[in-house]
Amino acid sequence: MTAQQTVEDMQQITGLAALADQYDGYIIDLWGTVHDGVQPYPGVVACLQALRASGKKIVMLSNAPRPADVVCAQLEMFGISRELHDGVMTSGEETRRLLKARTDPWFAKLGPKVLHIGGTHDLGLYDGLDVQRVAQPADADFIMNTGPDAERGVGSLDPYLPELRACFERGLPMICANPDMVVVKGGKRQICAGALAAFYAEQGGKVSWIGKPYPRVYEPVFEMLNVPRQRILAIGDALATDMRGAAAVGVAGLWILGGIHQEMIGDDIQLAQEEAKAAGLAPTAAIKRLVW
């Protein structure tokens, strides 16, 4: 089976063991797939251990707007040791690479002064970069959008609209370091950086989206895996990022139904097929949770 098969062919499986022999490399999403932002999901660690025992290669790919080593350390706190994967790649890591190199034409035009929209836990993104953080749109050359912050709230765009409109009036370009629109943290739904960026783009603002589903973030992942693409399975819970990203780079996708789409789909495979088809996507299979 391939990522090109029709949506009617999407299998419903109860454990990854049903597909494991077909793939040698695994691209695994984190939030909504491995953990809920607070703790790992039941069975995930055992599943990763079984994959490694079978000689499989694993790279974690996250839209976290933080350096990869920070996310790797977080995984260790969740009981997911470095022995259980071959590396971590994040949208934040790719953002750092682009800002440091400045060889991409879009990034080469950016000035040194950045307005940070996001939480303080994302400030490690700037370590080692030749940028200066400023507090006001009037002083900035560009915006770094890593998402909402706890102080202003994570449930609505409203607290961010005055600042976003001021940035638009200044004509500031925006880097969106996390294309996710929403996330479920500890069972509660909240907006992400993608929601802020979507509003900004709708107003006519210039946005550079870094992370899944955009192909550029997958290139370092393929290097770490070093496996033919037809032998790679991408696993994730979001149609718009994980499954669309898999299709964009030509790898098969396993859709986790118990993540961001849980409230809408539940365990209804027919409804899952309809949603995937409506999105123009064809995951290879669906599973409730990442278990062996």
HELIX and SHEET records of a PDB file:
HELIX    1   1 VAL A    7  ASP A    9  5                                   3    
HELIX    2   2 LEU A   16  ALA A   18  5                                   3    
HELIX    3   3 ALA A   20  GLN A   22  5                                   3    
HELIX    4   4 VAL A   44  ALA A   53  1                                  10    
HELIX    5   5 ALA A   68  MET A   77  1                                  10    
HELIX    6   6 ARG A   82  LEU A   84  5                                   3    
HELIX    7   7 SER A   91  ALA A  101  1                                  11    
HELIX    8   8 PRO A  105  ALA A  108  1                                   4    
HELIX    9   9 THR A  120  TYR A  126  5                                   7    
HELIX   10  10 PRO A  137  ASP A  139  5                                   3    
HELIX   11  11 ASP A  158  TYR A  160  5                                   3    
HELIX   12  12 LEU A  161  ARG A  170  1                                  10    
HELIX   13  13 ALA A  193  GLU A  202  1                                  10    
HELIX   14  14 PRO A  215  TYR A  218  5                                   4    
HELIX   15  15 GLU A  219  LEU A  225  1                                   7    
HELIX   16  16 ARG A  229  ARG A  231  5                                   3    
HELIX   17  17 LEU A  239  MET A  243  3                                   5    
HELIX   18  18 ARG A  244  VAL A  249  1                                   6    
HELIX   19  19 GLN A  262  ILE A  265  1                                   4    
HELIX   20  20 ILE A  269  ALA A  278  1                                  10    
SHEET    1   A 7 GLN A  11  ILE A  13  0                                        
SHEET    2   A 7 ALA A 285  ILE A 287  1                                        
SHEET    3   A 7 ALA A 252  ILE A 256  1                                        
SHEET    4   A 7 ILE A 232  GLY A 236  1                                        
SHEET    5   A 7 GLY A  25  ILE A  28  1                                        
SHEET    6   A 7 LYS A  57  SER A  62  1                                        
SHEET    7   A 7 VAL A  88  THR A  90  1                                        
SHEET    1   B 5 GLN A 132  VAL A 134  0                                        
SHEET    2   B 5 LYS A 113  ILE A 117  1                                        
SHEET    3   B 5 PHE A 142  ASN A 145  1                                        
SHEET    4   B 5 MET A 174  CYS A 176  1                                        
SHEET    5   B 5 VAL A 207  TRP A 209  1                                        
SHEET    1   C 2 VAL A 182  LYS A 185  0                                        
SHEET    2   C 2 LYS A 188  ILE A 191 -1                                        
END                                                                             
